[in-house]
């Protein structure tokens, strides 16, 4: 008896949840305004009346469909058909249900809007579930779930994930849990009370199924979860359309108490059943009332109060007979329960009467089940037949379109062929006529091109020679030469022979290096450093050793790499003349030169620092200074010419930060490394 009542309750819970989840899968309460059209809102509002006013529900949905067709909006038309399909399911009108669902899905194949395609897939999933085609139902519902996830329709995702969870039960507990948890997550994001209740019923079903292998802790966790669920349902009862689910939550909680530690908490058990009965009577939910009566009768039978149990089962039968429709399955369950009570009381006369009625309704139930199976089989056949016919019509249409395009293509090819033949004949005649003129023009163009190339070569050579002369002049600044010779003369007159000879040797060596390097395309870094040392040491002698210098290279820099000559010296000259020379004698000057290699850009980075007076002070002094140095300008021109092959070539000059780096100037040179 316990097994029968439990199985009946479980089947009822699963079928009821599945039914309402599928019914509400397309309801849109929390969808963002920009994602839902006015016609879809109208269809959803009509669908919300399915429990309270079926006539108004269908009327509003058909008005929405009419407006969508009038506006020639295929997306809204698909959604309207999907809502009508689910309404017909609730009314158990299989033929109309199939028509609307198939139409919605067929039209959705020719649109791109994600929401409309998701609604159509959900409607088809509901149809396949109704006719017990579980594999196809899962395929369509998973597709709808994916599409609704893309548009963040969390309320829809919560309901569909719950439905998928039910369909995977009991074959795949892992997937049941997976989709039940996803349903909870989406419901939480949606903030929709109805979606939250459906998701919690799905996850609660998973917890209840696990009690067969779990212990007291799992049972306590399940009870706590359902207590939170009924609290949520009561709090948001006004926002929940399907009131039967509130009753289901209480029935499930009561059923959990029968599976817990013995003796059960009778007070809590009966209180939850009373709440379920109250909701059933308040909202006229007949199936909840029958379940509550049956579960209560089973409890009293187990307790040994056979009289009360018998009265409850008889009450359930009377209530079922008062309804406008007959449920032979429930009659069979109630009479079977009365048989068990009669056995317990040793009332075999009553047992015989109950058994006769049980057999009658069992046979009727079997006939109904067989008829339902045949009806579902016919529906599956019709659905698959219609799908194949739709595919065949689409193929025929596609073939017809291809044949039409092929005819147009052949006609076009023939026309193009005729035009091509005419043009070929015409242009062939002109070709020979124009060929001689073309060759003459090409010869003239070639002669002009050669003249231009010769002129360009001469101009480039002249520019290069001019640049080399200017470079040589910039490297051997007249002020520097006159000052150096003056210093040598002064040393000779003062009979400082040894310093004068050393100065003269350095000056002669620097002059020879500049003259030799100015003729070269490339020099090694070692040669450049040697020239810089000679130049800086001459400047030190000229300024009475008023400054020091440092030249350092990174460990990865090889001194035999090749670079353009005489690029760095002009910046050393500027550092000495405009930075170190004007500063106070009490300050010891310092020039720092660092080399590092940038392997990615294939260039040498040279950083020059001085602790002179800085850029701003130097510009003020230049107003009254008659000395004009073109060295940096010429260097900029040289680097600009190199940028064609080395885009990173160039230099930057900036002021040092007095608070961090001290006073002075920094020059950063990006010198291309030449192979």
Secondary structure by P-SEA (a helix, b strand, c coil): caaaaaaaaaaaaaaaaaaaaaaacccccccccccccaaaaaaaaaaaaccccaaaaaaaaaaaaaaaaaaccaaaaaaaaaaaaaaaaaacaaaaaaaaaaaaaaaacccccaaaaaaaaaaaaaaaaaacaaaaaaaaaaaaaaaaaaacaaaaaaaaaaaaaaaaccccaaaaaaaaaaaaaaaaaaccaaaaaaaaaaaaaaaaaacccccaaaaaaaaaaaaaaaaaaaaaccccccaaaaaaaaaaaaaaaaacccccaaaaaaaaaaaaaaaaaaacaaaaaaaaaaaaaaaaaaacaaaaaaaaaaaaaaaaaacccccaaaaaaaaaaaaaaaaaacaaaaaaaaaaaaaaaaaaaaaaaaaaaaaaaaaaaaaaaaaaaaaaaaaaaaaaaaaaaaaaaaaaaaaaaaaaaaaaaaaaaaaaaaaaaaaaaaaaaaaaaaaaaaaaaaaaaaaaaaaaaaaaaaaacaaaaaaaaaaaaaaaaacaaaaaaaaaaaaaaaaaaaaaaaacccccaaaaaaaaaaaaaaaaaaacccccbbbbbcccccccccccccccaaaaaaaaacccccccccbbbbbbbbbbbbccccbbbbbbbbccccaaaaaaaacccccccaaaaaaaaaaaaaccccccccbbbbbccccccccbbbbbbbccccc
